[in-house]
Amino acid sequence: KNQVEQSPQSLIILEGKNCTLQCNYTVSPFSNLRWYKQDTGRGPVSLTIMTFSENTKSNGRYTATLDADTKQSSLHITASQLSDSASYICVVSPDSWGKFQFGAGTQVVVTP
Amino acid sequence: DTGVSQDPRHKITKRGQNVTFRCDPISEHNRLYWYRQTLGQGPEFLTYFQNEAQLEKSRLLSDRFSAERPKGSFSTLEIQRTEQGDSAMYLCASRLGQEAPDGELFFGEGSRLTVL
Protein backbone atom coordinates (compact mmCIF):
# COMPACT_ATOMS: atom_id res chain seq x y z
CA LYS A 1 0.00 0.00 0.00
CA ASN A 2 1.33 3.41 -0.96
CA GLN A 3 2.31 5.39 2.09
CA VAL A 4 1.40 8.66 0.36
CA GLU A 5 -2.14 9.00 -0.93
CA GLN A 6 -3.29 11.97 -2.99
CA SER A 7 -6.78 13.14 -3.85
CA PRO A 8 -8.47 13.81 -6.09
CA GLN A 9 -6.81 11.77 -8.81
CA SER A 10 -7.69 14.49 -11.29
CA LEU A 11 -9.67 17.69 -11.47
CA ILE A 12 -10.76 20.26 -14.02
CA ILE A 13 -11.10 23.91 -13.03
CA LEU A 14 -11.89 27.13 -14.82
CA GLU A 15 -9.16 29.68 -15.30
CA GLY A 16 -9.15 32.16 -12.45
CA LYS A 17 -10.71 29.79 -9.92
CA ASN A 18 -9.04 28.34 -6.83
CA CYS A 19 -8.52 24.68 -6.01
CA THR A 20 -7.11 22.55 -3.20
CA LEU A 21 -5.28 19.26 -3.52
CA GLN A 22 -4.95 16.78 -0.65
CA CYS A 23 -2.13 14.54 0.51
CA ASN A 24 -2.42 12.00 3.33
CA TYR A 25 0.59 10.03 4.42
CA THR A 26 1.48 7.22 6.79
CA VAL A 27 5.25 7.57 6.45
CA SER A 28 6.96 7.44 9.82
CA PRO A 29 9.19 8.85 11.07
CA PHE A 30 8.73 12.13 9.26
CA SER A 31 11.38 14.58 8.17
CA ASN A 32 9.82 16.77 5.52
CA LEU A 33 7.05 17.01 2.94
CA ARG A 34 7.44 18.43 -0.52
CA TRP A 35 5.10 19.40 -3.32
CA TYR A 36 6.26 19.17 -6.91
CA LYS A 37 4.72 20.33 -10.17
CA GLN A 38 5.29 18.12 -13.19
CA ASP A 39 4.39 19.26 -16.67
CA THR A 40 3.61 16.50 -19.17
CA GLY A 41 6.82 14.88 -20.41
CA ARG A 42 9.05 16.95 -18.12
CA GLY A 43 10.80 16.37 -14.83
CA PRO A 44 9.18 17.45 -11.53
CA VAL A 45 9.92 20.94 -10.25
CA SER A 46 9.85 21.77 -6.55
CA LEU A 47 7.14 24.10 -5.26
CA THR A 48 7.49 23.89 -1.47
CA ILE A 49 9.39 22.01 1.22
CA MET A 50 8.04 21.84 4.79
CA THR A 51 9.48 20.29 7.92
CA PHE A 52 7.35 19.02 10.80
CA SER A 53 7.53 22.37 12.56
CA GLU A 54 6.09 24.32 9.64
CA ASN A 55 2.34 24.67 9.15
CA THR A 56 2.23 26.65 5.95
CA LYS A 57 4.50 27.74 3.15
CA SER A 58 3.78 29.80 0.06
CA ASN A 59 5.37 30.06 -3.35
CA GLY A 60 3.56 32.69 -5.37
CA ARG A 61 0.01 31.50 -6.01
CA TYR A 62 0.77 28.12 -4.41
CA THR A 63 0.23 27.65 -0.67
CA ALA A 64 0.97 24.40 1.08
CA THR A 65 -0.24 23.47 4.56
CA LEU A 66 0.90 20.69 6.83
CA ASP A 67 -0.67 19.05 9.85
CA ALA A 68 1.94 16.64 11.13
CA ASP A 69 -0.39 15.38 13.86
CA THR A 70 -3.01 14.14 11.42
CA LYS A 71 -0.41 13.49 8.70
CA GLN A 72 -2.21 15.58 6.16
CA SER A 73 -1.07 18.24 3.74
CA SER A 74 -2.84 20.36 1.19
CA LEU A 75 -1.76 22.46 -1.77
CA HIS A 76 -3.94 25.44 -2.60
CA ILE A 77 -3.73 27.08 -6.00
CA THR A 78 -5.09 30.62 -6.12
CA ALA A 79 -6.42 32.32 -9.24
CA SER A 80 -5.48 29.41 -11.48
CA GLN A 81 -3.82 30.03 -14.83
CA LEU A 82 -3.65 27.84 -17.92
CA SER A 83 0.01 27.20 -17.13
CA ASP A 84 -1.02 25.53 -13.87
CA SER A 85 -2.21 22.53 -15.89
CA ALA A 86 0.12 19.78 -14.69
CA SER A 87 0.45 16.88 -12.28
CA TYR A 88 1.09 17.84 -8.66
CA ILE A 89 3.03 15.31 -6.65
CA CYS A 90 3.29 15.06 -2.88
CA VAL A 91 6.59 13.64 -1.59
CA VAL A 92 7.35 12.65 1.99
CA SER A 93 10.80 11.96 3.40
CA PRO A 94 11.17 9.89 6.59
CA ASP A 95 14.76 10.83 7.21
CA SER A 96 17.64 12.98 6.14
CA TRP A 97 19.32 10.60 3.73
CA GLY A 98 16.52 10.81 1.26
CA LYS A 99 14.31 7.76 1.00
CA PHE A 100 11.54 9.78 -0.58
CA GLN A 101 8.02 8.38 -0.81
CA PHE A 102 6.06 9.71 -3.76
CA GLY A 103 2.32 10.02 -4.20
CA ALA A 104 0.74 9.18 -7.54
CA GLY A 105 -0.05 12.81 -8.19
CA THR A 106 -3.18 14.87 -8.90
CA GLN A 107 -3.67 15.80 -12.54
CA VAL A 108 -4.97 19.37 -12.77
CA VAL A 109 -6.46 20.73 -15.98
CA VAL A 110 -7.22 24.45 -16.15
CA THR A 111 -9.66 25.39 -18.90
CA PRO A 112 -10.31 28.85 -20.40
CA ASP B 1 24.26 26.12 -12.74
CA THR B 2 22.96 24.10 -15.65
CA GLY B 3 20.71 21.86 -13.59
CA VAL B 4 20.43 18.10 -13.87
CA SER B 5 20.99 16.92 -17.42
CA GLN B 6 19.79 13.61 -18.87
CA ASP B 7 20.60 12.01 -22.19
CA PRO B 8 18.99 10.87 -24.39
CA ARG B 9 15.59 12.47 -23.83
CA HIS B 10 13.88 9.81 -25.89
CA LYS B 11 14.91 6.30 -26.82
CA ILE B 12 12.98 3.82 -28.93
CA THR B 13 14.37 0.32 -29.02
CA LYS B 14 13.38 -3.20 -29.93
CA ARG B 15 12.77 -5.82 -27.29
CA GLY B 16 15.96 -7.59 -26.32
CA GLN B 17 18.28 -4.67 -27.04
CA ASN B 18 20.40 -2.94 -24.43
CA VAL B 19 20.01 0.74 -23.63
CA THR B 20 22.04 3.16 -21.53
CA PHE B 21 20.97 6.45 -20.03
CA ARG B 22 23.28 9.12 -18.72
CA CYS B 23 22.70 11.64 -15.95
CA ASP B 24 24.86 14.66 -15.17
CA PRO B 25 23.87 16.04 -11.74
CA ILE B 26 24.39 19.54 -10.43
CA SER B 27 28.12 19.75 -9.90
CA GLU B 28 28.34 20.06 -6.10
CA HIS B 29 25.61 17.51 -5.39
CA ASN B 30 26.99 14.32 -3.88
CA ARG B 31 23.70 12.41 -3.88
CA LEU B 32 22.20 11.10 -7.09
CA TYR B 33 18.95 9.18 -7.49
CA TRP B 34 17.33 7.19 -10.28
CA TYR B 35 13.56 6.82 -10.50
CA ARG B 36 11.17 5.18 -12.94
CA GLN B 37 7.81 6.72 -13.72
CA THR B 38 4.96 5.24 -15.70
CA LEU B 39 1.95 7.13 -17.00
CA GLY B 40 -0.32 8.46 -14.27
CA GLN B 41 1.96 7.35 -11.46
CA GLY B 42 4.49 9.03 -9.24
CA PRO B 43 8.20 8.26 -9.57
CA GLU B 44 9.33 4.90 -8.16
CA PHE B 45 12.72 4.66 -6.49
CA LEU B 46 15.32 2.55 -8.29
CA THR B 47 18.65 3.33 -6.68
CA TYR B 48 20.78 6.07 -5.22
CA PHE B 49 24.43 7.02 -4.87
CA GLN B 50 26.38 9.03 -2.41
CA ASN B 51 29.43 10.09 -4.34
CA GLU B 52 30.53 6.94 -6.18
CA ALA B 53 29.00 4.50 -3.68
CA GLN B 54 25.69 2.87 -4.57
CA LEU B 55 23.97 2.81 -1.18
CA GLU B 56 20.61 1.27 -1.96
CA LYS B 57 18.83 -0.56 -4.74
CA SER B 58 15.11 -1.15 -5.05
CA ARG B 59 13.63 -4.58 -5.68
CA LEU B 60 12.45 -3.01 -8.94
CA LEU B 61 16.05 -3.05 -10.08
CA SER B 62 16.27 -6.55 -11.50
CA ASP B 63 19.54 -8.12 -12.58
CA ARG B 64 18.95 -6.67 -16.05
CA PHE B 65 19.43 -3.19 -14.59
CA SER B 66 22.76 -1.77 -13.54
CA ALA B 67 23.72 1.70 -12.44
CA GLU B 68 27.13 3.23 -11.96
CA ARG B 69 28.64 6.49 -10.85
CA PRO B 70 32.32 5.76 -11.36
CA LYS B 71 33.87 9.08 -10.40
CA GLY B 72 31.13 10.44 -8.21
CA SER B 73 29.98 12.81 -10.91
CA PHE B 74 27.84 11.58 -13.81
CA SER B 75 25.89 8.34 -13.58
CA THR B 76 24.71 5.75 -16.10
CA LEU B 77 21.72 3.44 -15.95
CA GLU B 78 21.90 0.43 -18.25
CA ILE B 79 19.04 -1.89 -19.06
CA GLN B 80 20.00 -5.17 -20.69
CA ARG B 81 17.67 -7.34 -22.79
CA THR B 82 14.90 -4.76 -22.64
CA GLU B 83 11.31 -5.89 -22.24
CA GLN B 84 8.13 -4.02 -23.14
CA GLY B 85 7.44 -3.57 -19.44
CA ASP B 86 10.57 -1.43 -19.21
CA SER B 87 8.85 1.30 -21.20
CA ALA B 88 8.72 4.29 -18.86
CA MET B 89 10.26 7.64 -18.06
CA TYR B 90 13.57 7.29 -16.25
CA LEU B 91 14.22 10.27 -14.01
CA CYS B 92 17.48 11.30 -12.42
CA ALA B 93 17.64 13.64 -9.44
CA SER B 94 20.42 15.10 -7.34
CA ARG B 95 20.83 16.93 -4.07
CA LEU B 96 23.31 17.81 -1.38
CA GLY B 97 23.77 15.11 1.22
CA GLN B 98 23.14 15.01 4.95
CA GLU B 99 24.56 18.47 5.40
CA ALA B 100 21.24 19.70 4.03
CA PRO B 101 18.59 17.14 4.99
CA ASP B 102 15.76 19.37 3.92
CA GLY B 103 17.57 20.56 0.86
CA GLU B 104 15.90 20.63 -2.48
CA LEU B 105 15.87 17.58 -4.73
CA PHE B 106 16.44 18.65 -8.33
CA PHE B 107 15.15 16.50 -11.16
CA GLY B 108 16.31 16.21 -14.72
CA GLU B 109 13.88 16.26 -17.62
CA GLY B 110 13.92 12.49 -17.83
CA SER B 111 14.73 9.89 -20.46
CA ARG B 112 11.66 8.33 -22.03
CA LEU B 113 12.13 4.72 -23.10
CA THR B 114 9.81 2.97 -25.52
CA VAL B 115 10.40 -0.74 -26.07
CA LEU B 116 8.71 -2.13 -29.18
Interface residues (C-beta under 8 A of the other chain):
Chain A: V4 S31 N32 R34 Y36 G41 R42 G43 P44 V45 S46 I49 T51 I89 V91 D95 S96 W97 G98 K99 F100 F102 G103 A104 G105 Q107
Chain B: V4 Q6 R31 Y33 Y35 G40 Q41 G42 P43 E44 F45 Y48 Q50 L55 E56 M89 L91 A93 R95 G97 Q98 P101 D102 E104 L105 F106 F107 G108 E109 G110 R112
